[in-house]
Amino acid sequence: MKKLVFTALVGLLIFTAKAQTQLTSSVSSKPLSVASTPESVGISSERLKRIDNALNQLVEQNKLPGMVALFTKNGQIVYQKAFGYSDFQTKKPMKTDDIFRIASMTKAITSTAVMMLYEEGKFSLDDPISKFIPEFKNQRVIKSFKFADTTYTSEPVKSEITIRHLLTHTSGLGYGVIDGDESFKMMYKKAGIVDLYTTNPVKIGDNIKKLAKLPLHHNPGEKFTYSEGLDVLGYFIEIVSGQPFDEYLKQHLFEPLAMQDTYFYLPEAKKDRLAYIHKPDSAKTWVRYPVTFYDPNYPISGAKTFFSGGAGLSSTAKDYATFLQMLLNGGTMNGKRFLSRTTVELLTASNQTGELYGGSKGESFFSLGFSVVSPAGQSKGNGNAGRFSWGGYFNTNYWVDPKEKIIMLLMKQTQAAPDGGSEALFTRMIYQSIDE
């Protein structure tokens, strides 16, 4: 038994060391550029043609209305193409610089901003959030719920929510409309919690203070429950930095990274570049997604006062690839250091949830902002160990492979629709094009 434990620990240390090496082996502060030739970065031009055929078929077979596909290697753009339509109704062609609602891909940006303030010594990851947002003091955990009248019983938490809990979705908070528990959907709706987006004149502080009064799914640190934790951290950033959340991101990330097309709300001059959200209407037709619990036009209309740290941003494939390249570089980009190498490793490569997400034998684990492929996942064909990723509510996807120094972005805008297998297909086609 002791030998097995020792072997496991050695394996973990080797994996961590490899992840650290991979994150620092391509450190560069240059902006993203287009590769002079695919071969210059170890990609086969001939095999790249297979990607065109594969992604075109997804549109031709009506599995997707349109998409933008991009991948980089060694900090250079190898592939960037648009397919299909940004508006199926008018047959407006998709363009590579079209803007997409990135939804939960916002979370990685918020987590990065949190860690930038962490490096300034503003807080400890294990500080209780109530130290900064007093409304979270004396929280409770749900015990029972009556669906007939939405009343419930609760008991005091065993420990307080920490900043680490919020980063790792182990706080016990829920996610309202998209929560897996019907009782939390009802409680959040009754309390008027904004789950994702709104065109109403609501501010994140108002929302988070209401959220803090509601019971938790479970005691902090006991389970992984996807939640509004990153929205809480958006408000936390406002408190710690002394700046509105959108201004902090603009000043400290978007402008220094030259992410010129990333916003919570688009300027008038760029609104026509926003791709429509589509849903399938029949076997052969895509239609614009209607107003449901949110208005799909939120990035261009309404009060424009709600800055969701978990879901609110819109961006382009190239902008988001630039952000990811900074992380792949070990925290540097455009001649500026945003995070130290060790903090990037903590953010992207460390197992922060133990057995709660995947676990030691699982195919992935959760860091401070990403799902990370484990050695077991690599052996199952899920990509190289250390590859980190997440996605968005409107069918946007990304991953970063530090070993191969590759970034993948696949930007779509659909809801209530199957993915068509696009991410898995694009991923396979990228790896088959490697020629070194």
Secondary structure, 3 states (H helix, E strand, C coil): CHHHHHHHHHHHHHHHHHHHHHHHCCCCCCCCEECCCHHHHCECHHHHHHHHHHHHHHHHCCCCCEEEEEEEECCEEEEEEEEEEEECCCCEECCCCCEEECHHHHHHHHHHHHHHHHHCCCCCCCCEHHHCCHHHCCCEEEEEECCCCCCEEEEECCCCCEHHHHHHCCCCCCCHHHCCCHHHHHHHHHHCCCCCCCCCCCCHHHHHHHHCCCCECCCCCCCCCCCCHHHHHHHHHHHHHCCCHHHHHHHHHHCCCCCCCCECCCCHHHHHHECCCEEEEECCEEEECCCCCCCCCCCCCCCCCCCCCCCCCEECHHHHHHHHHHHHCCCEECCEECCCHHHHHHHHCCCCCCCCCCCCCCCEEECCCCEEECHHHHHCCCCCCCCEEEEECCCEEEEEECCCCEEEEEECCECCCCCCCHHHHHHHHHHHCECC
